Amino acid sequence: MSSNLNGKVAVITGGGGILCSTMAKALAKEGAKVAVLDLKAENAELVAQEISAAGGVAIGVACNVLDVNSIKDAHAIVLEKLGACDILINGAGGNHPKGTTSGTHLIAEEVDAQTEGLRTFFDLDPEGIKFVFDLNFIGSLLPTQVFAKDMVSKPGSVIINISSMNAFRPLTKIPAYSGAKAAISNFTQWLATHFSKVGIRVNALAPGFFLTEQNRTLLTNADGSLTARGNTIIEHTPMGRFGTADDLTGTLLWLCGDGSEFVTGVVVPVDGGFSAFSGV
Ligand code: NAD
C-alpha cells in the first residue's frame, strides 16, 4: 500500500473501540495525522499515545457523537492541533439489549408469557430502539455536519461510514441495529450523491463478524467455544472464521486514498464471503 495519506488529517469517531482503534493505527502508519474521538476520553487518549509511541501523530479527544456541542468542541481542538479534516470515519456505533429479542422466532405460547429473560417483539422497548438508531445513524450524521464543511472543495476529501452485514439482510434478534445500519448504507449512497459536486467521496465498510466486546458473549461461551449463533455464523462464512480488526485495514486504506478516486457511494463487504453465500 503506498503512503498517499501523508500529512492528511483523519478524524475517527469511536476511535477508542476495538475496530476503530486498529483503523486509527493503520491510518497513522500511512502518515495521516489522526484525531481519535471517543465518548470514553481515556480510551481515545490511550490509542493516541500508542500511535505516538510508534512514531505517528495522533491526539485523543473526548467526543459524544450525539451532542452537537461536544462535536463542535472536538472539531475546534482538531482544527487547532492538527488542521482541517481530510478523512472522516464515522465509527461510533453499536447495539442495545433493549432493542434485541431473546428468541430468533416468535412462538405463539410466548406472547403473554411472563418468563424471566424472555423479550419478544412485543416487549421491545422504544427507548432501546431509539438509542440504537440515534447512536448509529444520528451519530454519523452529526459529526458529518460538523466536520464535512471543512472538506468542501478540499481535494482528496473522504468520508467512511461503518455499515454491517445486517444492512444487506437483517440478522435475527436485532431489528433496531439492522434497521439503523441499513439506514447507514442508504445514507452513504445519498451523501455520496449530495457531495459529488464538492469533491467529497463517501463510502462505507460493511464488516462481517468480528469478535469484539459487544458481541463476545453472543458468539462465544465462557470456555471459548462457539455458541449456537457463533456456529451458525461460521457455517455461513465461506472462509470459515471471524474477522480480525486488521482484515479491515486494506479496504479502509484503499477507500481513503487516491487508488479509489472514482469510487463513491459503495458499501464494501469485508466478510469472508458471508454476504455472497446463500446458505446452501
Ligand atoms: P466497540 O464497542 O469496540 O467500539 C465502539 C466505540 O464507540 C467505543 O469505544 C465507544 O466508547 C464509542 N462510543 C459509543 N457511544 C459513543 C458516543 N455516543 N460518542 C462517541 N463514541 C461513542 O465496537 P466495534 O465492534 O469496534 O465497532 C465499531 C463499529 O463497527 C461500530 O459502528 C459497529 O456497529 C461496527 N460493526 C462492528 C462489527 C463487529 O463484528 N464487531 C460488525 C459490523 C459493524
Residues whose N, C-alpha, C, O or C-beta is under 5 A from the ligand:
A	BS01	NAD	G14 G16 G17 I18 L19 C20 D38 L39 K40 C63 N64 V65 L66 G91 A92 G93 G94 I162 S163 S164 P207 G208 F209 F210 T212 Q214
